[in-house]
Amino acid sequence: MKLTVVCSMLALVLCYSWASADSCPTFPQIAEILIKGTAQEYLESIQCFQPDEAMQAAGKLLKEQVDILSNVTKTDIMRLMEKILTQN
């Protein structure tokens, strides 16, 4: 299950890196909340995208799976995302 979460996060980061940083300036903040914040903070952070109920449920499940990861793994994911987002 951990591999699924990591792959999902990497896919999000890679897709984001192909787009202009101007297209979704909140992505890094939302990703940080996903990894470091509470479930409530994460669900609130995605409300600006007007997710339907299925999307909210999927987001909640994703957050639950991320919370299972160790702090070391979470830190490593954040470091990787930062590196990907700053490389052009």
C-alpha distances in whole Angstrom, upper triangle without the diagonal:
4,5,5,7,9,10,11,13,14,15,17,19,20,21,23,25,26,28,31,30,32,30,28,29,27,23,23,24,21,19,20,20,16,16,19,20,20,18,22,23,20,21,24,24,23,26,28,26,27,24,24,23,20,19,19,17,15,15,15,12,10,12,11,7,10,12,9,10,13,16,17,14,15,18,17,15,19,21,19,20,23,24,23,25,28,28,31
4,5,5,6,9,10,11,12,14,16,17,18,20,21,23,25,26,29,28,30,29,26,27,25,21,21,22,19,16,17,18,15,13,16,18,18,17,21,21,19,20,24,23,22,25,27,26,27,24,25,24,22,20,20,18,16,16,15,13,11,12,11,7,8,10,8,7,10,13,13,10,11,14,13,12,15,17,16,17,20,21,20,22,25,26,28
4,5,5,6,8,10,10,12,14,15,16,18,20,21,23,25,27,27,30,28,26,27,25,21,21,22,20,17,19,20,16,15,18,20,21,20,24,24,21,22,25,24,23,26,28,26,28,25,26,25,22,21,21,20,17,17,17,15,12,14,14,10,10,13,12,10,13,15,15,11,13,15,14,12,15,17,15,16,19,20,19,21,24,24,26
4,6,5,6,9,10,10,12,14,15,16,18,20,21,23,26,25,28,26,24,25,23,20,20,21,19,16,18,19,15,14,18,20,20,19,22,22,19,20,23,22,21,24,25,23,25,22,23,22,19,17,18,17,13,14,15,12,10,12,12,9,10,13,12,11,15,17,17,13,14,17,16,13,16,18,16,16,20,21,19,21,24,24,26
4,5,5,6,9,10,11,12,14,15,17,18,20,22,24,23,26,24,21,22,20,17,17,18,15,12,14,15,11,11,14,16,16,15,19,19,15,17,20,19,18,21,23,21,23,20,21,20,18,16,16,15,12,12,13,10,7,9,10,7,6,10,10,9,12,14,15,11,11,14,13,10,13,16,14,14,17,19,17,19,22,23,25
4,5,5,6,9,10,11,12,14,15,16,19,20,23,22,25,23,21,22,20,16,16,17,16,12,14,15,12,11,14,17,18,18,21,20,17,19,22,20,19,23,24,22,25,22,24,24,21,19,19,19,15,14,16,14,10,12,13,10,8,12,11,9,12,13,13,9,9,12,10,8,11,13,11,11,15,15,14,16,19,20,22
4,5,5,6,9,10,10,12,14,15,17,19,22,21,24,22,20,22,20,17,17,19,17,14,16,18,14,14,18,20,21,20,23,22,19,20,23,21,20,23,24,22,24,22,23,23,21,18,20,19,15,15,17,15,12,14,15,12,11,15,15,13,16,17,17,13,13,15,13,10,13,15,12,12,16,16,14,16,19,19,21
4,5,5,6,9,10,11,12,14,16,17,20,20,22,20,18,19,18,14,15,17,14,11,14,15,12,12,16,18,19,17,20,20,16,17,20,18,16,20,21,19,21,18,20,20,17,15,16,16,12,12,14,12,9,11,13,11,10,14,15,13,17,18,18,14,13,16,15,11,13,16,13,12,16,17,15,16,19,20,21
4,5,5,6,9,10,11,12,15,16,18,17,20,18,16,17,15,12,11,14,12,8,11,13,10,10,13,15,17,16,19,18,14,16,19,16,15,19,20,18,20,18,21,21,19,16,17,17,14,12,14,13,10,11,13,11,9,13,14,12,15,15,16,12,11,13,12,8,10,12,10,9,12,14,12,13,16,17,19
4,5,5,6,8,10,10,13,15,17,16,20,18,16,17,17,13,13,15,14,11,13,16,13,13,16,18,20,20,23,21,18,20,22,19,18,22,22,20,23,21,23,24,22,19,20,20,17,16,18,17,13,15,17,14,13,16,17,15,17,17,16,13,12,14,12,8,10,12,9,8,11,12,9,11,15,15,16
4,5,5,6,8,10,11,13,16,16,19,17,15,17,17,13,14,17,15,12,15,17,15,15,19,20,22,21,23,22,18,20,22,19,18,21,21,19,21,19,21,22,20,17,19,19,16,15,18,17,13,16,18,16,15,18,19,17,20,20,20,17,16,17,16,12,14,15,12,10,14,14,11,13,16,16,17
4,6,5,6,9,10,11,14,13,16,14,12,14,13,9,10,13,11,9,13,14,12,13,17,18,20,19,21,19,15,17,19,16,14,18,17,15,18,16,19,20,18,15,17,18,14,13,16,16,12,14,17,15,14,17,19,17,20,20,20,17,15,17,16,12,13,15,12,9,13,14,11,11,15,15,16
4,5,5,6,9,10,12,12,15,13,12,13,13,9,9,12,11,9,12,14,13,13,16,18,20,20,22,20,17,19,20,17,16,20,19,17,21,19,22,24,22,18,20,21,18,16,19,19,15,16,19,17,15,18,20,18,20,19,19,16,14,15,14,10,10,12,9,6,9,10,7,7,11,12,13
4,5,5,7,9,12,12,15,14,13,15,15,12,12,16,15,13,15,18,16,17,20,22,24,23,26,24,20,22,24,20,19,22,22,20,23,21,24,26,24,20,22,23,20,18,22,21,17,19,22,20,18,21,23,20,22,22,21,18,17,18,16,13,13,14,11,9,11,11,8,8,12,11,12
4,5,5,7,10,11,14,12,11,14,14,11,13,16,15,13,16,18,17,18,21,22,24,23,25,23,20,21,22,19,17,20,19,17,20,19,22,23,21,18,20,22,19,17,21,21,17,19,22,21,19,23,24,22,25,24,24,21,20,20,19,15,16,17,14,11,14,14,11,10,14,14,13
4,5,5,8,8,10,9,8,10,11,8,9,13,12,11,14,16,15,17,19,20,23,22,24,21,18,20,21,17,16,19,17,15,19,18,21,24,22,19,20,22,19,17,21,21,18,19,22,21,19,22,24,22,24,24,24,21,19,19,18,15,14,16,13,10,12,13,9,8,11,12,12
4,5,7,8,11,10,10,12,13,10,11,15,15,13,16,18,18,18,21,23,25,25,27,24,21,23,24,20,19,22,21,19,23,22,25,27,26,22,24,26,23,21,24,24,21,22,25,23,21,24,26,24,25,24,24,21,20,19,18,15,14,15,12,10,11,11,7,6,9,9,8
4,7,9,12,10,11,13,15,13,14,18,18,16,19,22,21,22,24,26,28,28,29,27,24,25,26,22,21,24,22,20,23,23,26,28,26,23,25,27,24,22,26,26,23,24,27,26,24,27,29,27,28,28,27,24,23,23,21,18,18,18,16,13,14,14,10,10,12,11,9
4,6,8,7,8,11,13,11,13,16,16,16,19,21,20,22,24,25,27,27,28,25,22,24,24,20,19,21,19,17,21,21,24,27,25,22,24,26,23,22,25,26,23,24,27,26,24,28,30,28,30,29,28,26,24,24,23,20,19,20,17,14,15,16,12,10,13,13,11
4,5,5,8,9,12,11,13,16,17,17,19,21,21,23,25,25,28,28,28,26,23,24,24,21,19,22,19,18,21,22,25,28,27,24,25,28,26,24,27,28,25,26,29,28,26,29,31,30,31,30,30,27,25,25,24,21,20,20,19,15,15,16,13,10,12,13,11
4,5,6,6,9,9,10,13,14,14,16,18,19,20,22,23,25,25,26,23,21,22,22,18,18,20,17,17,21,21,25,28,27,23,24,27,25,22,25,27,24,24,27,27,24,27,29,28,29,27,27,25,23,22,22,19,17,18,17,13,13,14,12,9,10,12,11
4,6,6,9,10,12,14,15,16,18,19,20,22,24,24,26,26,26,23,21,22,21,18,17,19,16,16,19,21,24,27,27,24,24,27,26,23,26,28,25,25,29,29,26,29,32,30,32,30,30,28,26,25,25,22,20,21,20,17,16,18,16,12,14,15,14
4,6,9,9,12,14,14,15,18,19,19,22,23,23,25,25,25,22,20,21,20,17,15,17,14,13,17,18,21,24,24,20,22,25,23,21,24,26,23,23,27,27,25,28,30,29,31,30,30,28,25,25,25,22,20,22,21,17,17,19,16,13,15,17,16
4,5,6,9,10,10,12,14,15,16,18,20,19,22,21,21,18,16,17,17,13,12,14,11,11,15,16,19,22,22,18,19,22,20,18,21,23,20,20,24,24,22,24,27,26,28,26,27,25,22,22,23,19,18,19,19,15,15,17,15,12,15,17,16
4,6,7,8,10,11,13,14,15,17,18,18,21,21,21,18,16,18,16,13,13,15,12,13,16,18,22,24,24,20,21,24,22,19,22,24,21,21,24,25,22,24,27,26,27,25,26,24,21,21,22,19,16,18,18,14,14,16,15,11,13,16,16
4,6,5,6,9,10,11,12,14,15,15,17,17,17,14,12,14,13,9,10,12,10,11,14,15,19,21,22,18,17,21,19,16,18,21,18,17,21,22,19,21,24,23,25,23,24,22,19,19,20,18,15,17,17,14,14,17,16,13,15,18,18
4,5,5,6,9,10,10,12,14,14,17,17,17,14,12,14,14,10,10,13,12,11,15,15,19,21,20,16,16,19,17,14,17,19,16,15,19,19,16,19,22,20,22,21,22,20,17,17,18,14,13,15,14,11,11,14,13,10,13,16,17
4,6,5,6,9,10,11,12,13,16,17,17,14,12,15,15,11,12,15,14,15,18,18,22,23,23,19,19,21,19,16,18,20,16,15,19,19,16,18,21,19,20,18,19,17,14,14,15,12,9,12,12,8,8,12,11,8,11,14,16
4,5,5,6,9,10,10,10,13,14,15,11,10,13,12,9,10,13,13,14,17,17,21,22,22,19,18,20,19,15,17,19,16,14,18,19,16,17,20,19,20,18,19,18,15,15,16,14,11,14,15,11,11,15,15,12,14,18,19
4,5,5,6,9,10,9,12,12,12,9,7,10,10,6,7,11,11,11,14,14,17,19,19,15,14,16,15,11,13,15,13,11,15,16,13,15,18,17,19,18,19,18,14,15,17,14,12,15,15,12,13,16,16,14,16,19,21
4,5,5,6,9,9,12,12,14,11,9,12,13,10,10,14,14,14,17,16,19,20,19,16,15,17,15,12,13,15,11,10,14,14,11,13,16,15,16,15,16,14,11,12,13,10,8,12,12,9,10,14,13,12,15,17,19
4,5,5,6,7,11,12,14,11,9,13,13,10,12,16,16,17,19,19,22,22,22,19,18,19,17,14,15,16,13,11,15,15,11,12,15,14,15,13,14,13,10,10,12,10,7,11,12,9,10,14,14,13,15,18,20
4,5,5,4,7,9,10,7,6,9,10,8,10,13,14,15,17,17,20,20,20,17,15,17,16,12,12,14,12,9,13,14,11,11,15,14,16,14,16,15,11,13,15,13,11,14,15,13,14,17,18,16,19,22,24
4,6,6,8,8,10,8,6,9,11,9,10,13,15,15,17,16,18,18,18,15,13,14,13,9,10,11,8,6,10,10,7,9,12,12,14,13,15,13,10,12,14,11,10,14,15,12,14,17,17,16,19,22,24
4,6,9,10,12,11,9,12,14,12,14,17,18,19,21,19,22,21,21,18,16,17,15,12,12,13,10,8,10,10,6,7,10,9,10,9,11,10,6,9,11,8,8,12,13,11,13,16,16,16,19,21,24
4,7,10,12,10,9,13,14,13,15,18,19,20,22,21,24,23,23,20,18,19,18,15,14,15,13,10,12,13,9,8,12,11,11,9,12,11,8,9,12,11,9,13,15,13,14,17,18,18,20,23,25
4,7,8,6,6,10,11,10,13,15,17,18,20,19,21,21,21,19,16,17,17,13,12,14,13,9,11,13,10,9,13,13,14,12,15,15,11,13,16,14,13,16,18,16,17,20,21,20,22,25,28
4,5,5,6,9,10,11,13,15,17,18,19,18,20,19,20,18,15,15,15,12,10,13,12,8,10,12,11,9,12,14,15,14,17,17,14,16,19,17,16,19,21,19,20,24,24,23,26,28,31
4,6,5,6,9,10,11,13,16,17,17,15,17,15,16,14,11,11,12,9,7,10,10,6,8,11,10,9,12,14,16,16,19,18,15,18,20,18,17,21,22,20,22,25,25,24,27,29,32
4,5,5,6,9,10,11,14,16,15,15,16,15,16,15,11,12,14,11,9,12,13,10,11,14,14,13,16,18,20,19,22,21,18,20,23,21,20,23,25,22,24,27,27,25,28,31,33
4,6,5,6,9,10,13,14,15,15,17,17,18,16,13,14,15,12,11,14,13,10,13,15,14,13,17,18,19,18,21,20,17,18,21,19,17,21,22,20,21,24,24,22,25,28,30
4,5,5,7,9,11,12,13,12,15,15,15,13,10,12,12,8,8,11,10,8,11,13,11,12,15,16,18,17,20,19,15,17,19,17,16,19,20,17,19,22,22,20,23,26,28
4,5,5,7,10,11,11,10,12,11,13,10,7,9,10,7,7,11,11,9,11,14,13,14,17,19,21,21,23,22,18,21,23,20,19,23,23,20,22,25,24,23,26,28,30
4,6,5,8,10,10,11,13,13,15,13,10,13,14,11,11,15,14,12,15,18,17,17,20,21,23,22,25,24,20,22,24,22,20,24,24,21,23,26,25,23,26,29,30
4,6,7,9,10,11,14,15,16,13,11,14,14,11,12,15,14,12,15,17,16,16,20,20,22,21,24,22,19,20,22,19,17,21,21,18,19,23,22,20,22,25,27
4,5,6,7,7,11,12,13,10,8,12,12,9,11,14,13,12,15,17,16,17,20,21,23,23,25,23,20,21,23,20,18,22,22,18,20,23,22,20,23,25,26
4,5,5,6,10,11,13,10,9,12,13,11,12,16,15,15,18,20,19,20,23,24,27,26,28,27,23,25,27,23,22,26,26,22,23,27,25,23,26,29,29
4,5,8,12,14,16,13,12,16,16,13,16,19,18,17,21,22,21,22,26,26,29,28,30,28,24,26,27,24,22,26,25,22,23,26,24,22,24,27,27
4,6,9,12,13,10,10,14,14,12,15,17,16,17,20,21,20,22,25,26,28,28,30,27,24,26,27,23,22,25,25,21,23,25,23,21,24,26,26
4,7,10,11,9,9,13,14,12,15,17,17,17,20,22,22,23,26,27,30,30,32,30,27,29,30,26,25,28,28,24,26,29,27,25,28,30,30
4,7,8,5,6,9,10,9,12,14,14,15,18,19,19,21,24,25,28,28,30,28,25,27,28,25,24,28,27,23,26,28,26,24,28,30,30
4,6,5,6,9,10,11,12,14,15,17,18,20,21,23,25,26,30,30,32,30,27,30,31,27,27,31,30,27,29,31,29,28,31,33,33
4,5,5,6,9,10,10,12,14,15,16,18,20,21,23,25,29,29,32,29,27,30,31,27,28,31,30,27,30,33,31,29,33,35,35
4,5,5,6,9,10,11,12,14,15,17,18,20,22,24,27,28,30,27,25,29,29,26,26,30,29,26,29,31,29,28,32,33,34
4,5,5,6,9,10,10,12,14,15,16,18,20,22,25,26,28,25,23,26,26,23,23,27,25,23,25,28,26,25,28,30,30
4,5,5,6,9,10,10,12,14,15,16,19,21,24,24,27,24,22,25,26,22,23,26,26,23,25,28,26,25,29,31,32
4,5,5,6,9,10,11,12,14,15,17,19,23,24,26,24,22,25,26,23,23,27,26,24,27,29,28,27,31,32,34
4,5,5,6,9,10,11,12,14,16,17,21,22,24,21,19,23,23,20,21,24,23,21,24,26,25,24,28,29,31
4,5,5,6,9,10,10,12,15,16,19,20,22,19,17,20,21,18,18,22,21,19,21,24,22,22,25,27,29
4,5,5,6,9,10,11,13,15,18,19,22,19,17,20,22,19,19,23,23,21,23,26,25,24,28,30,31
4,5,5,6,9,10,11,13,17,18,21,18,17,20,21,18,19,23,22,21,24,26,25,25,28,30,32
4,5,5,6,9,10,11,15,16,18,15,14,17,18,15,16,19,18,17,20,22,21,21,25,26,28
4,5,5,6,9,10,13,14,17,14,12,15,17,14,15,18,18,17,19,22,21,21,24,26,28
4,6,5,7,9,13,14,17,15,13,17,18,16,17,21,21,20,22,25,24,24,28,29,32
4,5,5,7,11,13,15,12,11,15,16,14,16,19,18,18,21,23,22,23,26,28,30
4,5,6,9,10,12,10,8,12,13,10,12,15,15,15,17,20,19,20,23,25,27
4,5,8,9,12,11,9,12,14,13,14,17,18,17,19,22,22,23,25,27,30
4,7,9,12,10,10,13,14,13,15,18,18,19,21,23,23,24,27,29,31
4,7,8,6,6,10,11,10,12,15,15,16,18,20,20,22,24,26,29
4,5,5,6,9,10,11,12,14,15,17,18,20,21,23,24,26,29
4,5,5,6,9,10,11,12,14,15,16,18,20,21,22,24,28
4,5,5,6,9,10,11,12,14,15,16,18,20,21,23,26
4,5,5,6,9,10,10,12,14,15,16,18,20,21,24
4,5,5,6,9,10,11,12,14,15,16,18,20,23
4,5,5,6,9,10,11,12,14,15,17,18,22
4,5,5,6,9,10,10,12,14,15,17,20
4,5,5,6,9,10,10,12,14,15,19
4,5,5,6,9,10,10,12,14,18
4,6,5,6,9,10,11,12,16
4,5,5,6,9,10,11,14
4,5,5,6,9,10,13
4,5,5,6,9,12
4,6,5,6,10
4,6,5,8
4,6,8
4,6
4
